[in-house]
Amino acid sequence: MGQLKNARQFLTEEDGMGTVEIILIIVVLVGLVLIFKEQITSIVNSIFSKITSQTNKV
């Protein structure tokens, strides 16, 4: 009877799920960055160039 209770408790335990979910989210984000690397770089460069040109006016 004790073994069945331990087995049921083991199957319902979800402590490790948070770590797996975080790792999967990180993998998806890294994949998106790799796919859209050129677009992200061009957007960031244009934003910084606008910031630089706008600060000269102030």
N, CA, C and O atoms as a Tripos MOL2 file, in Angstrom:
@<TRIPOS>MOLECULE
protein
  232   231    58     0     0
PROTEIN
NO_CHARGES

@<TRIPOS>ATOM
      1 N           0.8250   -1.1950    0.0000 N.3       1 MET1
      2 CA          0.0000    0.0000    0.0000 C.3       1 MET1
      3 C           0.8650    1.2540    0.0000 C.2       1 MET1
      4 O           0.5370    2.2290   -0.6750 O.2       1 MET1
      5 N           1.9700    1.2400    0.7510 N.am      2 GLY2
      6 CA          2.8680    2.3790    0.8250 C.3       2 GLY2
      7 C           3.5590    2.6450   -0.5090 C.2       2 GLY2
      8 O           3.8020    3.7990   -0.8610 O.2       2 GLY2
      9 N           3.8780    1.5780   -1.2590 N.am      3 GLN3
     10 CA          4.5310    1.7380   -2.5500 C.3       3 GLN3
     11 C           3.5920    2.3920   -3.5600 C.2       3 GLN3
     12 O           4.0170    3.2160   -4.3700 O.2       3 GLN3
     13 N           2.3160    2.0200   -3.5060 N.am      4 LEU4
     14 CA          1.3390    2.6160   -4.4140 C.3       4 LEU4
     15 C           1.1790    4.1020   -4.1230 C.2       4 LEU4
     16 O           1.0600    4.9100   -5.0430 O.2       4 LEU4
     17 N           1.1770    4.4570   -2.8560 N.am      5 LYS5
     18 CA          1.0670    5.8660   -2.4720 C.3       5 LYS5
     19 C           2.2920    6.6490   -2.9410 C.2       5 LYS5
     20 O           2.1700    7.7690   -3.4360 O.2       5 LYS5
     21 N           3.4760    6.0490   -2.7790 N.am      6 ASN6
     22 CA          4.7010    6.7090   -3.2330 C.3       6 ASN6
     23 C           4.7150    6.8690   -4.7520 C.2       6 ASN6
     24 O           5.1430    7.9060   -5.2590 O.2       6 ASN6
     25 N           4.2560    5.8620   -5.4760 N.am      7 ALA7
     26 CA          4.2180    5.9340   -6.9350 C.3       7 ALA7
     27 C           3.2410    7.0150   -7.3910 C.2       7 ALA7
     28 O           3.5510    7.7660   -8.3150 O.2       7 ALA7
     29 N           2.0890    7.1090   -6.7740 N.am      8 ARG8
     30 CA          1.0950    8.1160   -7.1270 C.3       8 ARG8
     31 C           1.6260    9.5210   -6.8270 C.2       8 ARG8
     32 O           1.4100   10.4530   -7.6010 O.2       8 ARG8
     33 N           2.3190    9.6590   -5.7000 N.am      9 GLN9
     34 CA          2.8880   10.9490   -5.3140 C.3       9 GLN9
     35 C           3.9840   11.3490   -6.2980 C.2       9 GLN9
     36 O           4.1030   12.5260   -6.6400 O.2       9 GLN9
     37 N           4.7760   10.4000   -6.7520 N.am     10 PHE10
     38 CA          5.8430   10.6760   -7.7090 C.3      10 PHE10
     39 C           5.2700   11.1460   -9.0430 C.2      10 PHE10
     40 O           5.8050   12.0650   -9.6630 O.2      10 PHE10
     41 N           4.1860   10.5170   -9.4810 N.am     11 LEU11
     42 CA          3.5890   10.8780  -10.7720 C.3      11 LEU11
     43 C           2.9230   12.2500  -10.7460 C.2      11 LEU11
     44 O           2.8750   12.9320  -11.7700 O.2      11 LEU11
     45 N           2.4160   12.6580   -9.6010 N.am     12 THR12
     46 CA          1.7400   13.9500   -9.5170 C.3      12 THR12
     47 C           2.6750   15.0850   -9.1400 C.2      12 THR12
     48 O           2.2510   16.2400   -9.1100 O.2      12 THR12
     49 N           3.9350   14.7910   -8.8520 N.am     13 GLU13
     50 CA          4.9010   15.8150   -8.4700 C.3      13 GLU13
     51 C           5.2790   16.6420   -9.7010 C.2      13 GLU13
     52 O           5.5890   16.0790  -10.7510 O.2      13 GLU13
     53 N           5.2550   17.9710   -9.5790 N.am     14 GLU14
     54 CA          5.5240   18.8460  -10.7100 C.3      14 GLU14
     55 C           6.6180   19.8690  -10.4090 C.2      14 GLU14
     56 O           6.6090   20.9520  -10.9930 O.2      14 GLU14
     57 N           7.5360   19.5670   -9.5380 N.am     15 ASP15
     58 CA          8.5730   20.5210   -9.1640 C.3      15 ASP15
     59 C           9.5120   20.8450  -10.3230 C.2      15 ASP15
     60 O           9.9490   21.9880  -10.4550 O.2      15 ASP15
     61 N           9.8260   19.8690  -11.1560 N.am     16 GLY16
     62 CA         10.7660   20.0810  -12.2450 C.3      16 GLY16
     63 C          10.1610   20.7290  -13.4700 C.2      16 GLY16
     64 O          10.8970   21.0850  -14.3900 O.2      16 GLY16
     65 N           8.8690   20.8950  -13.5200 N.am     17 MET17
     66 CA          8.2250   21.4380  -14.7120 C.3      17 MET17
     67 C           8.6180   22.8840  -14.9600 C.2      17 MET17
     68 O           8.7260   23.2890  -16.1180 O.2      17 MET17
     69 N           8.8330   23.6650  -13.9350 N.am     18 GLY18
     70 CA          9.1900   25.0630  -14.1240 C.3      18 GLY18
     71 C          10.5020   25.2130  -14.8580 C.2      18 GLY18
     72 O          10.6230   26.0690  -15.7350 O.2      18 GLY18
     73 N          11.4820   24.4050  -14.5200 N.am     19 THR19
     74 CA         12.7900   24.4580  -15.1630 C.3      19 THR19
     75 C          12.6880   24.0870  -16.6330 C.2      19 THR19
     76 O          13.2810   24.7530  -17.4810 O.2      19 THR19
     77 N          11.9540   23.0470  -16.9430 N.am     20 VAL20
     78 CA         11.8000   22.6130  -18.3290 C.3      20 VAL20
     79 C          11.1010   23.6970  -19.1400 C.2      20 VAL20
     80 O          11.4970   23.9720  -20.2720 O.2      20 VAL20
     81 N          10.0830   24.3060  -18.5830 N.am     21 GLU21
     82 CA          9.3720   25.3610  -19.2950 C.3      21 GLU21
     83 C          10.2680   26.5640  -19.5640 C.2      21 GLU21
     84 O          10.2260   27.1310  -20.6560 O.2      21 GLU21
     85 N          11.0700   26.9590  -18.5910 N.am     22 ILE22
     86 CA         11.9910   28.0830  -18.7690 C.3      22 ILE22
     87 C          13.0030   27.7730  -19.8610 C.2      22 ILE22
     88 O          13.2910   28.6290  -20.6970 O.2      22 ILE22
     89 N          13.5430   26.5670  -19.8640 N.am     23 ILE23
     90 CA         14.5190   26.1830  -20.8860 C.3      23 ILE23
     91 C          13.8830   26.1990  -22.2650 C.2      23 ILE23
     92 O          14.5100   26.6630  -23.2170 O.2      23 ILE23
     93 N          12.6610   25.7080  -22.4010 N.am     24 LEU24
     94 CA         11.9810   25.7270  -23.6910 C.3      24 LEU24
     95 C          11.7200   27.1530  -24.1710 C.2      24 LEU24
     96 O          11.8680   27.4360  -25.3600 O.2      24 LEU24
     97 N          11.3400   28.0430  -23.2800 N.am     25 ILE25
     98 CA         11.1180   29.4440  -23.6460 C.3      25 ILE25
     99 C          12.4230   30.0760  -24.1170 C.2      25 ILE25
    100 O          12.4330   30.8060  -25.1080 O.2      25 ILE25
    101 N          13.5160   29.8060  -23.4250 N.am     26 ILE26
    102 CA         14.8120   30.3560  -23.8220 C.3      26 ILE26
    103 C          15.2230   29.8260  -25.1960 C.2      26 ILE26
    104 O          15.7350   30.5820  -26.0210 O.2      26 ILE26
    105 N          15.0060   28.5490  -25.4450 N.am     27 VAL27
    106 CA         15.3530   27.9640  -26.7460 C.3      27 VAL27
    107 C          14.5460   28.6090  -27.8610 C.2      27 VAL27
    108 O          15.0860   28.8950  -28.9300 O.2      27 VAL27
    109 N          13.2750   28.8400  -27.6300 N.am     28 VAL28
    110 CA         12.4290   29.4820  -28.6430 C.3      28 VAL28
    111 C          12.8990   30.9120  -28.8910 C.2      28 VAL28
    112 O          12.9780   31.3360  -30.0440 O.2      28 VAL28
    113 N          13.2120   31.6610  -27.8410 N.am     29 LEU29
    114 CA         13.6790   33.0360  -28.0060 C.3      29 LEU29
    115 C          15.0040   33.0970  -28.7560 C.2      29 LEU29
    116 O          15.1870   33.9530  -29.6220 O.2      29 LEU29
    117 N          15.9220   32.2040  -28.4350 N.am     30 VAL30
    118 CA         17.2050   32.1790  -29.1490 C.3      30 VAL30
    119 C          16.9820   31.8340  -30.6150 C.2      30 VAL30
    120 O          17.6260   32.4090  -31.4920 O.2      30 VAL30
    121 N          16.0880   30.9120  -30.8850 N.am     31 GLY31
    122 CA         15.7680   30.5610  -32.2670 C.3      31 GLY31
    123 C          15.1980   31.7400  -33.0350 C.2      31 GLY31
    124 O          15.5670   31.9710  -34.1860 O.2      31 GLY31
    125 N          14.2980   32.4890  -32.4030 N.am     32 LEU32
    126 CA         13.7270   33.6640  -33.0630 C.3      32 LEU32
    127 C          14.7820   34.7280  -33.3350 C.2      32 LEU32
    128 O          14.7680   35.3690  -34.3860 O.2      32 LEU32
    129 N          15.6930   34.9140  -32.3900 N.am     33 VAL33
    130 CA         16.7720   35.8880  -32.5900 C.3      33 VAL33
    131 C          17.6550   35.4550  -33.7530 C.2      33 VAL33
    132 O          18.0590   36.2910  -34.5610 O.2      33 VAL33
    133 N          17.9600   34.1760  -33.8500 N.am     34 LEU34
    134 CA         18.7930   33.6990  -34.9460 C.3      34 LEU34
    135 C          18.0900   33.8400  -36.2930 C.2      34 LEU34
    136 O          18.7290   34.1590  -37.2960 O.2      34 LEU34
    137 N          16.7930   33.6090  -36.3220 N.am     35 ILE35
    138 CA         16.0410   33.7160  -37.5720 C.3      35 ILE35
    139 C          15.9400   35.1630  -38.0250 C.2      35 ILE35
    140 O          16.1190   35.4540  -39.2080 O.2      35 ILE35
    141 N          15.6530   36.0770  -37.0970 N.am     36 PHE36
    142 CA         15.4100   37.4700  -37.4450 C.3      36 PHE36
    143 C          16.5910   38.3770  -37.0850 C.2      36 PHE36
    144 O          16.4000   39.5600  -36.8010 O.2      36 PHE36
    145 N          17.7960   37.8320  -37.0960 N.am     37 LYS37
    146 CA         18.9800   38.5770  -36.6730 C.3      37 LYS37
    147 C          19.2010   39.8260  -37.5260 C.2      37 LYS37
    148 O          19.4660   40.8980  -36.9820 O.2      37 LYS37
    149 N          19.1000   39.7110  -38.8360 N.am     38 GLU38
    150 CA         19.3470   40.8520  -39.7210 C.3      38 GLU38
    151 C          18.3140   41.9520  -39.5080 C.2      38 GLU38
    152 O          18.6670   43.1310  -39.4550 O.2      38 GLU38
    153 N          17.0530   41.5810  -39.3860 N.am     39 GLN39
    154 CA         16.0020   42.5650  -39.1770 C.3      39 GLN39
    155 C          16.1740   43.2760  -37.8350 C.2      39 GLN39
    156 O          16.0150   44.4940  -37.7520 O.2      39 GLN39
    157 N          16.4970   42.5230  -36.7940 N.am     40 ILE40
    158 CA         16.6960   43.1100  -35.4620 C.3      40 ILE40
    159 C          17.8800   44.0690  -35.4930 C.2      40 ILE40
    160 O          17.8160   45.1570  -34.9210 O.2      40 ILE40
    161 N          18.9630   43.6680  -36.1610 N.am     41 THR41
    162 CA         20.1480   44.5190  -36.2470 C.3      41 THR41
    163 C          19.8390   45.8130  -36.9830 C.2      41 THR41
    164 O          20.2690   46.8820  -36.5500 O.2      41 THR41
    165 N          19.1080   45.7400  -38.0760 N.am     42 SER42
    166 CA         18.7910   46.9520  -38.8350 C.3      42 SER42
    167 C          17.8780   47.8860  -38.0420 C.2      42 SER42
    168 O          18.0400   49.1050  -38.0990 O.2      42 SER42
    169 N          16.9330   47.3300  -37.3120 N.am     43 ILE43
    170 CA         16.0350   48.1580  -36.4950 C.3      43 ILE43
    171 C          16.8140   48.8540  -35.3860 C.2      43 ILE43
    172 O          16.6260   50.0480  -35.1510 O.2      43 ILE43
    173 N          17.6880   48.1160  -34.7010 N.am     44 VAL44
    174 CA         18.4760   48.7010  -33.6120 C.3      44 VAL44
    175 C          19.4120   49.7750  -34.1520 C.2      44 VAL44
    176 O          19.5640   50.8290  -33.5350 O.2      44 VAL44
    177 N          20.0410   49.5180  -35.3000 N.am     45 ASN45
    178 CA         20.9280   50.5160  -35.8890 C.3      45 ASN45
    179 C          20.1740   51.7820  -36.2830 C.2      45 ASN45
    180 O          20.6750   52.8870  -36.0740 O.2      45 ASN45
    181 N          18.9870   51.6390  -36.8460 N.am     46 SER46
    182 CA         18.2100   52.8250  -37.2230 C.3      46 SER46
    183 C          17.7500   53.6070  -35.9890 C.2      46 SER46
    184 O          17.7160   54.8370  -36.0100 O.2      46 SER46
    185 N          17.4020   52.9050  -34.9360 N.am     47 ILE47
    186 CA         16.9980   53.5880  -33.6980 C.3      47 ILE47
    187 C          18.1680   54.3790  -33.1160 C.2      47 ILE47
    188 O          18.0100   55.5300  -32.7110 O.2      47 ILE47
    189 N          19.3510   53.7450  -33.0770 N.am     48 PHE48
    190 CA         20.5200   54.4540  -32.5360 C.3      48 PHE48
    191 C          20.9360   55.6260  -33.4130 C.2      48 PHE48
    192 O          21.3770   56.6520  -32.8970 O.2      48 PHE48
    193 N          20.8050   55.4930  -34.7230 N.am     49 SER49
    194 CA         21.1550   56.6200  -35.5970 C.3      49 SER49
    195 C          20.1750   57.7740  -35.4050 C.2      49 SER49
    196 O          20.5810   58.9360  -35.4390 O.2      49 SER49
    197 N          18.8950   57.4750  -35.2030 N.am     50 LYS50
    198 CA         17.9120   58.5270  -34.9290 C.3      50 LYS50
    199 C          18.2010   59.1960  -33.5880 C.2      50 LYS50
    200 O          18.1090   60.4170  -33.4670 O.2      50 LYS50
    201 N          18.5460   58.4070  -32.5950 N.am     51 ILE51
    202 CA         18.8730   58.9640  -31.2720 C.3      51 ILE51
    203 C          20.0820   59.8960  -31.3890 C.2      51 ILE51
    204 O          20.0920   60.9860  -30.8180 O.2      51 ILE51
    205 N          21.1010   59.4560  -32.1360 N.am     52 THR52
    206 CA         22.3020   60.2730  -32.2910 C.3      52 THR52
    207 C          22.0040   61.5610  -33.0170 C.2      52 THR52
    208 O          22.4880   62.6220  -32.6230 O.2      52 THR52
    209 N          21.2050   61.4860  -34.0830 N.am     53 SER53
    210 CA         20.8910   62.7050  -34.8370 C.3      53 SER53
    211 C          19.9790   63.6470  -34.0270 C.2      53 SER53
    212 O          20.0850   64.8660  -34.1560 O.2      53 SER53
    213 N          19.1080   63.1030  -33.2160 N.am     54 GLN54
    214 CA         18.2060   63.9250  -32.4100 C.3      54 GLN54
    215 C          18.9500   64.6060  -31.2580 C.2      54 GLN54
    216 O          18.5970   65.7230  -30.8810 O.2      54 GLN54
    217 N          19.9690   63.9570  -30.6950 N.am     55 THR55
    218 CA         20.7060   64.5740  -29.6000 C.3      55 THR55
    219 C          21.5360   65.7610  -30.0700 C.2      55 THR55
    220 O          21.8190   66.6670  -29.2860 O.2      55 THR55
    221 N          21.9230   65.7640  -31.3280 N.am     56 ASN56
    222 CA         22.6740   66.9070  -31.8700 C.3      56 ASN56
    223 C          21.7960   68.1430  -31.9640 C.2      56 ASN56
    224 O          22.3030   69.2640  -31.9330 O.2      56 ASN56
    225 N          20.5030   67.9580  -32.0770 N.am     57 LYS57
    226 CA         19.5710   69.0900  -32.1830 C.3      57 LYS57
    227 C          19.2970   69.7320  -30.8330 C.2      57 LYS57
    228 O          18.9420   70.9080  -30.7660 O.2      57 LYS57
    229 N          19.4580   68.9710  -29.7610 N.am     58 VAL58
    230 CA         19.1360   69.4880  -28.4250 C.3      58 VAL58
    231 C          20.1690   70.3850  -27.8840 C.2      58 VAL58
    232 O          20.0270   70.8910  -26.7710 O.2      58 VAL58
@<TRIPOS>BOND
     1     1     2 1
     2     2     3 1
     3     3     4 2
     4     3     5 am
     5     5     6 1
     6     6     7 1
     7     7     8 2
     8     7     9 am
     9     9    10 1
    10    10    11 1
    11    11    12 2
    12    11    13 am
    13    13    14 1
    14    14    15 1
    15    15    16 2
    16    15    17 am
    17    17    18 1
    18    18    19 1
    19    19    20 2
    20    19    21 am
    21    21    22 1
    22    22    23 1
    23    23    24 2
    24    23    25 am
    25    25    26 1
    26    26    27 1
    27    27    28 2
    28    27    29 am
    29    29    30 1
    30    30    31 1
    31    31    32 2
    32    31    33 am
    33    33    34 1
    34    34    35 1
    35    35    36 2
    36    35    37 am
    37    37    38 1
    38    38    39 1
    39    39    40 2
    40    39    41 am
    41    41    42 1
    42    42    43 1
    43    43    44 2
    44    43    45 am
    45    45    46 1
    46    46    47 1
    47    47    48 2
    48    47    49 am
    49    49    50 1
    50    50    51 1
    51    51    52 2
    52    51    53 am
    53    53    54 1
    54    54    55 1
    55    55    56 2
    56    55    57 am
    57    57    58 1
    58    58    59 1
    59    59    60 2
    60    59    61 am
    61    61    62 1
    62    62    63 1
    63    63    64 2
    64    63    65 am
    65    65    66 1
    66    66    67 1
    67    67    68 2
    68    67    69 am
    69    69    70 1
    70    70    71 1
    71    71    72 2
    72    71    73 am
    73    73    74 1
    74    74    75 1
    75    75    76 2
    76    75    77 am
    77    77    78 1
    78    78    79 1
    79    79    80 2
    80    79    81 am
    81    81    82 1
    82    82    83 1
    83    83    84 2
    84    83    85 am
    85    85    86 1
    86    86    87 1
    87    87    88 2
    88    87    89 am
    89    89    90 1
    90    90    91 1
    91    91    92 2
    92    91    93 am
    93    93    94 1
    94    94    95 1
    95    95    96 2
    96    95    97 am
    97    97    98 1
    98    98    99 1
    99    99   100 2
   100    99   101 am
   101   101   102 1
   102   102   103 1
   103   103   104 2
   104   103   105 am
   105   105   106 1
   106   106   107 1
   107   107   108 2
   108   107   109 am
   109   109   110 1
   110   110   111 1
   111   111   112 2
   112   111   113 am
   113   113   114 1
   114   114   115 1
   115   115   116 2
   116   115   117 am
   117   117   118 1
   118   118   119 1
   119   119   120 2
   120   119   121 am
   121   121   122 1
   122   122   123 1
   123   123   124 2
   124   123   125 am
   125   125   126 1
   126   126   127 1
   127   127   128 2
   128   127   129 am
   129   129   130 1
   130   130   131 1
   131   131   132 2
   132   131   133 am
   133   133   134 1
   134   134   135 1
   135   135   136 2
   136   135   137 am
   137   137   138 1
   138   138   139 1
   139   139   140 2
   140   139   141 am
   141   141   142 1
   142   142   143 1
   143   143   144 2
   144   143   145 am
   145   145   146 1
   146   146   147 1
   147   147   148 2
   148   147   149 am
   149   149   150 1
   150   150   151 1
   151   151   152 2
   152   151   153 am
   153   153   154 1
   154   154   155 1
   155   155   156 2
   156   155   157 am
   157   157   158 1
   158   158   159 1
   159   159   160 2
   160   159   161 am
   161   161   162 1
   162   162   163 1
   163   163   164 2
   164   163   165 am
   165   165   166 1
   166   166   167 1
   167   167   168 2
   168   167   169 am
   169   169   170 1
   170   170   171 1
   171   171   172 2
   172   171   173 am
   173   173   174 1
   174   174   175 1
   175   175   176 2
   176   175   177 am
   177   177   178 1
   178   178   179 1
   179   179   180 2
   180   179   181 am
   181   181   182 1
   182   182   183 1
   183   183   184 2
   184   183   185 am
   185   185   186 1
   186   186   187 1
   187   187   188 2
   188   187   189 am
   189   189   190 1
   190   190   191 1
   191   191   192 2
   192   191   193 am
   193   193   194 1
   194   194   195 1
   195   195   196 2
   196   195   197 am
   197   197   198 1
   198   198   199 1
   199   199   200 2
   200   199   201 am
   201   201   202 1
   202   202   203 1
   203   203   204 2
   204   203   205 am
   205   205   206 1
   206   206   207 1
   207   207   208 2
   208   207   209 am
   209   209   210 1
   210   210   211 1
   211   211   212 2
   212   211   213 am
   213   213   214 1
   214   214   215 1
   215   215   216 2
   216   215   217 am
   217   217   218 1
   218   218   219 1
   219   219   220 2
   220   219   221 am
   221   221   222 1
   222   222   223 1
   223   223   224 2
   224   223   225 am
   225   225   226 1
   226   226   227 1
   227   227   228 2
   228   227   229 am
   229   229   230 1
   230   230   231 1
   231   231   232 2
@<TRIPOS>SUBSTRUCTURE
     1 MET1         2 RESIDUE 1 A MET
     2 GLY2         6 RESIDUE 1 A GLY
     3 GLN3        10 RESIDUE 1 A GLN
     4 LEU4        14 RESIDUE 1 A LEU
     5 LYS5        18 RESIDUE 1 A LYS
     6 ASN6        22 RESIDUE 1 A ASN
     7 ALA7        26 RESIDUE 1 A ALA
     8 ARG8        30 RESIDUE 1 A ARG
     9 GLN9        34 RESIDUE 1 A GLN
    10 PHE10       38 RESIDUE 1 A PHE
    11 LEU11       42 RESIDUE 1 A LEU
    12 THR12       46 RESIDUE 1 A THR
    13 GLU13       50 RESIDUE 1 A GLU
    14 GLU14       54 RESIDUE 1 A GLU
    15 ASP15       58 RESIDUE 1 A ASP
    16 GLY16       62 RESIDUE 1 A GLY
    17 MET17       66 RESIDUE 1 A MET
    18 GLY18       70 RESIDUE 1 A GLY
    19 THR19       74 RESIDUE 1 A THR
    20 VAL20       78 RESIDUE 1 A VAL
    21 GLU21       82 RESIDUE 1 A GLU
    22 ILE22       86 RESIDUE 1 A ILE
    23 ILE23       90 RESIDUE 1 A ILE
    24 LEU24       94 RESIDUE 1 A LEU
    25 ILE25       98 RESIDUE 1 A ILE
    26 ILE26      102 RESIDUE 1 A ILE
    27 VAL27      106 RESIDUE 1 A VAL
    28 VAL28      110 RESIDUE 1 A VAL
    29 LEU29      114 RESIDUE 1 A LEU
    30 VAL30      118 RESIDUE 1 A VAL
    31 GLY31      122 RESIDUE 1 A GLY
    32 LEU32      126 RESIDUE 1 A LEU
    33 VAL33      130 RESIDUE 1 A VAL
    34 LEU34      134 RESIDUE 1 A LEU
    35 ILE35      138 RESIDUE 1 A ILE
    36 PHE36      142 RESIDUE 1 A PHE
    37 LYS37      146 RESIDUE 1 A LYS
    38 GLU38      150 RESIDUE 1 A GLU
    39 GLN39      154 RESIDUE 1 A GLN
    40 ILE40      158 RESIDUE 1 A ILE
    41 THR41      162 RESIDUE 1 A THR
    42 SER42      166 RESIDUE 1 A SER
    43 ILE43      170 RESIDUE 1 A ILE
    44 VAL44      174 RESIDUE 1 A VAL
    45 ASN45      178 RESIDUE 1 A ASN
    46 SER46      182 RESIDUE 1 A SER
    47 ILE47      186 RESIDUE 1 A ILE
    48 PHE48      190 RESIDUE 1 A PHE
    49 SER49      194 RESIDUE 1 A SER
    50 LYS50      198 RESIDUE 1 A LYS
    51 ILE51      202 RESIDUE 1 A ILE
    52 THR52      206 RESIDUE 1 A THR
    53 SER53      210 RESIDUE 1 A SER
    54 GLN54      214 RESIDUE 1 A GLN
    55 THR55      218 RESIDUE 1 A THR
    56 ASN56      222 RESIDUE 1 A ASN
    57 LYS57      226 RESIDUE 1 A LYS
    58 VAL58      230 RESIDUE 1 A VAL
